[in-house]
Amino acid sequence: MSFFKKYSTLLVIILSVICYFFFAYFLERTQFYIVSFLWIALFSGFYLLLQNKNSSFKNLIIVAILFRCIFLFATPNLSQDFYRFIWDGRMLLNGFNPYLSLPETFIQLNLQPIAEASTLYDGMGELNGSHYTNYPPLNQFCFFIAALFASKSVFGSVFVLRVLIILADIGILYFGKKLLERLNLPVKNIFWYLLNPFVIIEMTGNLHFEPVMLFFLVWALYKLHQQQWILAAILIACSVSVKLIPLLFLPLFFQWFINQDNKGTGIRNSESHKEFILSKFSLFKIAKLSLFYIIILTITILLFLPFYTPELIGNYSSSVSLWFKDFEFNASFYYILREIGYLFSGYNEIAFIGKTTAVLSVLFLLYLTFFRRNKTFFQLITAMLFGLCFYYFTATTVHPWYLATPLILCVFTKYKFPIIWSLVIILTYQAYANNPWKENLWFVFIEYLIVFSFLIYEILYQLKLKKL
């Protein structure tokens, strides 16, 4: 027993390496029960590593990078989106605008605009190949880099894309640690993200580009905390130009700018003069906030500008709208509303429900913006976490990799329910065990029952602490 106790951390690392290796090179997503077993085993190891107080920060960094490097030469086995990434990158390399054409059009016409066109189309599937790309400009730039280094090899492209994602995670580590230090939080909190098996498998393994978006977002939050709001605005624009999700956070910055302490104003005069100065100072804050938003929107538009044609807006919006009127996966409240719709109308009301839940999300964000205290940085990030999760809780589609954003945000808050969600999200892969693909809503129910139970527990616990 003394041997196992002495080398327990090393044993956990070795067993985790074996599990990750098996996950990377020998699994298919249809093997749900094996996938689930390995997932739970890896989360158990993850928990033990973080609970071990003897593990140094440096050693945990080495372990996090080691786990990611296991996937370097693996082909993603839980997602096929990477084939579209490669397609878009090669289209750019060959001088095509990826926002203007459908992969299926070239295949139906028996045209080969890029190397391995048929292989890539077969890999991405008919559903993906029949829709216009929805990946923003900086994401397309990452795909272009992969095409630049590996224009004729799927394996080579996968390798380059994976290196970019690993580098983004290292960037998250660097700026995340700095932000934790500024917030006087334990720096090891960053490993709730970096060592999380969900992040390693879904991002590094399956090549989802949330880490690149989050790298810019965490960097932006760090700069905002340093009061370098112009650079923060530029970085948020870069984040939006990888994935559109950070657009949801824009209203929440209102109180951070407007309600900051009036440091350095030198108000020591009469009440009337004080009110005059405060009013001028408030106008200055509003102007600063407005410029913050203008910088974000301007840079985002400029990044889209090289791709602009009259068809761009229509094609892009038609693709994005699919998430509100067509696609359904791993939803929570939406599935309940869908059943109510069936009961009253006899058919799927997704077009109406999807728009309604989107409006509800906007209203909730506005509530957080104007009626909840977001003066401190803790309050701001907590509002971002709950605003985003409300959107996901009411969305028609919640793919596993979407959880990367609430997961990194929770690192800087008192709430840890996204970590629990990242564990139980594996239940969504039960759908791929069926042929043809089909969701078992009991698994979805169990997933959200666990998530909402832990969320309610955390909210009640925090309310109890406030009363003490």
C-alpha positions in Angstrom: 0.0 0.0 0.0 2.8 2.4 0.8 4.2 1.9 -2.8 0.8 2.9 -4.3 0.5 5.8 -1.9 4.0 7.1 -2.7 3.6 6.8 -6.5 -0.2 7.4 -6.7 0.2 10.5 -8.9 2.5 8.8 -11.3 0.2 5.8 -11.5 -2.8 8.2 -12.2 -0.8 9.9 -15.0 0.3 6.5 -16.6 -3.3 5.2 -16.5 -4.6 8.4 -18.0 -2.0 8.2 -20.8 -3.1 4.7 -21.6 -6.8 5.8 -21.6 -6.1 8.8 -23.8 -4.0 6.7 -26.2 -6.8 4.2 -26.5 -9.3 7.0 -26.9 -7.2 8.6 -29.7 -6.3 5.6 -31.8 -8.7 2.7 -31.2 -12.2 4.1 -30.6 -15.2 5.0 -32.7 -18.0 7.2 -31.4 -20.5 4.4 -32.0 -18.9 2.5 -29.1 -20.8 4.4 -26.5 -20.3 2.2 -23.5 -16.5 1.9 -24.0 -16.3 5.7 -24.6 -18.3 6.3 -21.4 -16.1 4.0 -19.3 -12.9 5.7 -20.5 -14.5 9.1 -20.0 -15.4 8.4 -16.4 -11.9 6.8 -15.8 -10.2 9.9 -17.2 -12.4 12.3 -15.1 -11.5 10.2 -12.0 -7.8 10.7 -12.8 -8.4 14.4 -13.4 -10.0 14.8 -10.0 -7.3 12.9 -8.2 -4.6 15.0 -9.9 -6.2 18.3 -8.9 -6.8 17.0 -5.3 -3.2 16.1 -4.8 -1.7 19.1 -3.0 1.8 17.9 -3.7 1.5 18.4 -7.5 3.4 21.6 -8.4 2.1 24.1 -11.0 5.0 23.3 -13.3 4.3 19.5 -13.2 0.7 20.0 -13.9 1.6 22.1 -17.0 3.8 19.3 -18.2 1.0 16.7 -17.7 -1.5 18.9 -19.5 0.8 19.2 -22.5 1.7 15.5 -22.4 -2.0 14.5 -22.6 -2.5 16.8 -25.6 0.5 15.5 -27.4 -0.9 11.9 -27.3 -3.4 13.1 -29.9 -0.9 14.7 -32.3 -1.0 11.9 -34.9 -4.6 10.8 -34.4 -7.5 11.4 -36.8 -10.6 12.8 -34.9 -13.0 10.0 -34.1 -15.9 11.8 -32.3 -16.5 14.6 -34.9 -16.3 15.0 -38.6 -16.3 18.8 -38.7 -12.6 18.9 -39.4 -13.1 17.8 -42.9 -15.0 21.0 -43.6 -12.2 23.0 -41.9 -9.7 21.4 -44.3 -12.1 22.1 -47.3 -12.5 25.7 -46.4 -8.8 26.2 -45.9 -7.9 24.7 -49.3 -10.6 26.7 -51.0 -8.9 29.8 -49.7 -5.5 28.6 -50.7 -6.8 28.0 -54.3 -8.3 31.5 -54.5 -11.9 30.6 -53.8 -14.2 32.5 -51.3 -15.4 29.7 -49.0 -18.5 31.7 -48.1 -19.9 31.7 -51.6 -20.1 28.0 -52.6 -21.4 24.7 -51.3 -19.1 21.6 -51.3 -22.0 19.5 -52.7 -22.3 21.7 -55.8 -18.7 20.8 -56.8 -19.3 17.1 -56.1 -22.6 17.0 -58.0 -20.9 18.6 -61.0 -18.0 16.2 -60.7 -15.5 19.1 -60.2 -12.4 18.9 -58.0 -11.6 22.5 -56.9 -9.1 21.3 -54.3 -7.0 18.2 -53.6 -8.9 15.2 -52.1 -12.3 17.0 -52.7 -14.3 13.7 -52.8 -12.6 12.4 -49.7 -13.3 15.6 -47.7 -16.9 15.7 -48.9 -17.5 12.1 -47.9 -15.9 12.8 -44.5 -17.9 15.9 -43.7 -21.2 14.3 -44.8 -24.1 15.5 -46.9 -25.6 17.6 -44.1 -22.4 19.7 -43.7 -21.7 19.8 -47.4 -25.1 21.1 -48.2 -24.8 24.3 -46.1 -22.6 27.4 -46.5 -19.7 27.7 -44.1 -20.4 29.5 -40.9 -16.9 29.9 -39.6 -15.7 33.5 -39.1 -12.6 35.0 -40.8 -9.9 34.3 -38.2 -11.1 30.7 -38.0 -10.8 30.6 -41.8 -7.3 31.9 -41.4 -6.4 28.9 -39.2 -7.8 26.6 -41.8 -5.7 28.5 -44.4 -2.6 27.9 -42.4 -3.3 24.1 -42.4 -3.8 24.2 -46.2 -0.6 26.2 -46.6 1.5 23.5 -44.8 -0.5 20.5 -46.0 -2.5 21.2 -49.2 -2.7 17.5 -50.3 -2.7 15.6 -47.0 -5.6 15.2 -44.6 -3.3 13.8 -42.0 -0.9 16.8 -42.4 -3.8 19.2 -42.2 -5.1 17.6 -39.0 -1.6 17.8 -37.5 -1.3 21.5 -38.2 -4.8 22.3 -36.9 -4.1 20.4 -33.7 -0.8 22.3 -33.1 -2.7 25.6 -33.4 -5.3 24.4 -30.8 -2.6 23.3 -28.4 -0.8 26.6 -28.8 -4.1 28.4 -28.0 -4.5 26.3 -24.9 -1.0 27.3 -23.8 -2.0 30.9 -24.4 -5.1 30.4 -22.2 -2.8 29.0 -19.5 -0.5 32.1 -19.7 -3.1 34.8 -19.5 -5.5 32.7 -17.4 -2.9 32.4 -14.7 -2.2 36.1 -14.8 -5.9 37.0 -14.5 -6.3 34.6 -11.6 -3.3 36.3 -9.9 -4.9 39.7 -10.4 -8.2 38.4 -9.0 -6.4 36.9 -6.0 -7.7 33.4 -6.9 -5.7 30.1 -6.7 -3.7 29.9 -9.9 -4.3 26.1 -10.0 -7.9 26.9 -10.8 -6.8 27.1 -14.5 -6.3 23.4 -14.5 -10.1 22.8 -14.1 -9.9 23.8 -17.8 -6.5 22.7 -18.9 -6.5 19.2 -17.4 -10.2 18.6 -18.0 -10.6 15.4 -20.2 -13.6 17.1 -22.0 -11.3 19.9 -23.2 -8.4 17.5 -24.1 -10.7 15.1 -26.1 -13.2 17.6 -27.6 -10.8 20.4 -28.5 -7.3 18.8 -29.0 -8.7 15.4 -30.1 -11.7 16.5 -32.2 -10.2 19.8 -33.4 -12.9 22.2 -32.3 -11.6 25.7 -32.3 -13.1 27.1 -29.1 -9.6 27.3 -27.5 -8.5 29.9 -30.2 -11.6 31.9 -29.4 -11.1 31.6 -25.7 -7.4 32.5 -26.0 -8.4 35.9 -27.3 -11.3 36.2 -24.8 -9.2 35.4 -21.7 -6.4 37.7 -23.0 -9.1 40.5 -23.4 -10.4 40.0 -19.9 -6.9 40.2 -18.5 -6.3 43.5 -20.4 -9.7 44.8 -19.4 -8.8 44.2 -15.8 -5.6 46.2 -16.4 -7.8 49.0 -17.7 -6.3 48.6 -21.2 -9.8 48.7 -22.7 -8.8 49.6 -26.3 -6.5 46.5 -26.6 -9.3 44.5 -24.8 -11.8 45.6 -27.5 -9.4 44.6 -30.3 -8.9 41.2 -28.7 -12.7 40.7 -28.2 -13.1 41.4 -31.9 -10.6 38.7 -32.7 -12.4 36.3 -30.4 -15.7 37.1 -32.2 -13.9 36.5 -35.5 -13.1 33.0 -34.5 -16.6 32.1 -33.0 -19.6 34.5 -32.8 -20.5 33.5 -29.2 -18.6 36.4 -27.5 -21.1 38.8 -29.1 -23.5 37.7 -26.4 -21.2 39.3 -23.8 -21.2 42.8 -25.2 -24.1 44.2 -23.3 -22.7 43.0 -20.0 -19.7 45.4 -20.2 -22.1 48.3 -19.6 -21.9 48.4 -15.8 -18.2 47.7 -15.8 -17.6 50.9 -17.7 -20.4 53.1 -16.3 -20.2 52.1 -12.6 -16.5 52.0 -12.0 -15.2 54.1 -9.0 -14.4 57.7 -9.8 -10.7 57.3 -9.1 -8.5 60.2 -10.0 -11.3 62.7 -10.5 -10.2 64.9 -7.6 -13.7 65.9 -6.5 -13.3 67.9 -3.3 -15.4 71.0 -4.1 -19.0 72.2 -3.4 -21.9 69.9 -4.0 -23.0 71.7 -7.1 -19.5 71.6 -8.5 -19.3 68.0 -7.6 -22.5 67.1 -9.4 -21.2 69.0 -12.5 -17.9 67.1 -12.5 -19.7 63.8 -11.9 -22.1 64.4 -14.8 -19.1 65.2 -17.1 -17.4 62.1 -15.8 -20.4 60.0 -16.6 -20.5 61.3 -20.1 -16.8 60.4 -20.4 -17.6 56.8 -19.3 -20.5 56.6 -21.8 -18.2 57.8 -24.5 -15.5 55.3 -23.5 -18.1 52.5 -23.6 -19.3 53.6 -27.0 -15.8 53.7 -28.4 -15.2 50.2 -26.9 -18.2 48.8 -28.8 -17.3 50.7 -32.0 -13.8 49.2 -32.0 -15.1 45.7 -31.5 -17.7 46.0 -34.3 -15.4 47.9 -36.7 -12.6 45.4 -36.4 -15.0 42.5 -36.8 -16.4 44.0 -40.0 -12.9 44.8 -41.3 -12.0 41.1 -40.8 -15.0 40.0 -42.8 -14.3 42.7 -45.5 -11.9 40.7 -47.6 -14.6 38.1 -48.1 -17.4 40.6 -48.9 -19.6 40.1 -51.9 -23.4 40.9 -52.2 -24.0 37.2 -51.5 -22.0 37.0 -48.3 -24.6 38.3 -45.9 -27.3 36.1 -47.3 -25.3 33.0 -47.3 -23.8 33.5 -43.9 -27.1 34.4 -42.2 -28.8 31.4 -43.9 -26.2 29.1 -42.3 -26.4 30.7 -38.9 -30.2 30.6 -38.9 -30.1 26.8 -39.1 -29.3 26.8 -35.3 -32.6 28.5 -34.7 -35.0 26.8 -37.1 -33.6 23.5 -38.2 -31.0 21.9 -36.0 -31.9 20.0 -32.9 -29.4 18.3 -30.5 -29.0 17.9 -26.8 -31.5 20.7 -25.9 -33.2 21.1 -22.5 -36.1 23.5 -22.2 -36.5 23.5 -26.0 -37.4 19.8 -26.0 -40.2 20.5 -23.5 -41.5 23.4 -25.5 -41.3 21.3 -28.7 -43.6 18.7 -27.0 -46.0 21.4 -26.0 -46.0 22.5 -29.6 -46.8 19.0 -30.9 -49.6 18.8 -28.4 -51.3 22.0 -29.6 -50.4 22.2 -33.3 -49.5 18.6 -34.2 -46.2 19.4 -35.8 -42.7 20.7 -34.8 -42.8 24.4 -34.0 -39.0 24.8 -34.1 -39.1 27.9 -36.3 -41.3 29.7 -33.8 -39.7 28.3 -30.7 -36.2 28.9 -31.9 -36.9 32.6 -32.5 -38.7 32.9 -29.2 -35.9 31.4 -27.1 -33.4 33.6 -28.9 -35.5 36.7 -27.9 -35.7 35.3 -24.3 -31.9 35.0 -24.2 -31.6 38.7 -25.3 -34.0 39.8 -22.7 -32.2 37.8 -20.0 -28.9 39.4 -21.1 -30.5 42.9 -20.9 -31.8 42.0 -17.4 -28.2 41.1 -16.3 -27.0 44.3 -18.0 -29.3 46.8 -16.3 -30.8 45.1 -13.2 -28.0 43.0 -11.8 -24.9 44.3 -10.1 -21.9 43.9 -12.5 -19.6 46.5 -11.0 -16.7 44.1 -9.9 -14.8 41.8 -12.2 -16.1 38.8 -10.4 -19.7 40.0 -11.0 -19.0 40.7 -14.6 -17.6 37.2 -15.3 -20.3 35.6 -13.3 -22.9 37.5 -15.4 -21.1 36.3 -18.6 -21.3 32.7 -17.3 -25.0 32.8 -16.5 -25.9 34.8 -19.6 -24.2 32.2 -21.8 -25.7 29.2 -19.9 -29.2 30.7 -20.1 -28.7 30.8 -23.9 -27.6 27.2 -24.0 -30.4 26.1 -21.6 -32.9 27.5 -24.1 -31.1 26.7 -27.4 -32.3 24.1 -29.9 -28.8 22.8 -30.3 -26.0 22.3 -27.7 -23.1 20.3 -29.0 -20.6 19.1 -26.4 -17.8 21.4 -27.5 -20.0 24.5 -26.7 -19.2 23.9 -23.0 -15.6 25.0 -23.4 -16.7 28.7 -22.9 -18.7 28.3 -19.7 -16.0 26.0 -18.4 -13.2 28.6 -18.8 -15.5 31.3 -17.3 -16.3 29.3 -14.2 -12.6 29.1 -13.4 -12.8 32.8 -12.5 -16.0 32.5 -10.4 -17.4 30.7 -7.4 -19.5 28.4 -9.5 -18.3 25.0 -10.8 -21.5 23.5 -12.3 -19.9 23.7 -15.9 -17.3 21.2 -14.6 -20.1 18.7 -13.7 -21.7 19.5 -17.1 -18.4 18.7 -18.9 -18.5 15.2 -17.2 -22.1 14.3 -18.0 -22.0 15.7 -21.6 -20.7 12.3 -22.6 -24.3 11.1 -22.4 -25.0 12.9 -25.7 -22.8 10.5 -27.5 -25.4 7.7 -26.9 -27.1 9.1 -30.0 -24.3 7.9 -32.2 -24.6 4.3 -30.9 -27.9 4.1 -32.9 -28.0 3.3 -36.5 -29.4 5.6 -37.9 -28.4 8.3 -35.5 -31.1 9.0 -32.9 -31.2 10.7 -29.5 -32.5 8.9 -26.5 -34.3 11.7 -24.5 -33.9 9.7 -21.2 -30.1 10.3 -21.5 -30.7 14.0 -22.2 -33.0 14.1 -19.2 -30.4 12.5 -16.9 -27.7 14.9 -18.2 -29.8 18.1 -17.4 -31.2 16.7 -14.2 -27.6 16.4 -12.9 -26.6 19.8 -14.2 -29.6 21.7 -12.9 -29.5 19.9 -9.5 -25.8 21.0 -9.0 -26.6 24.5 -10.3 -29.5 24.9 -7.9 -27.3 23.6 -5.1 -24.5 26.1 -5.9 -27.0 29.0 -6.1 -28.6 28.1 -2.8 -25.2 27.7 -1.2 -24.0 31.1 -2.4 -27.2 32.7 -1.1 -26.7 31.0 2.3 -23.1 32.4 2.5 -24.4 35.9 1.8 -26.8 35.7 4.8 -24.1 34.6 7.2 
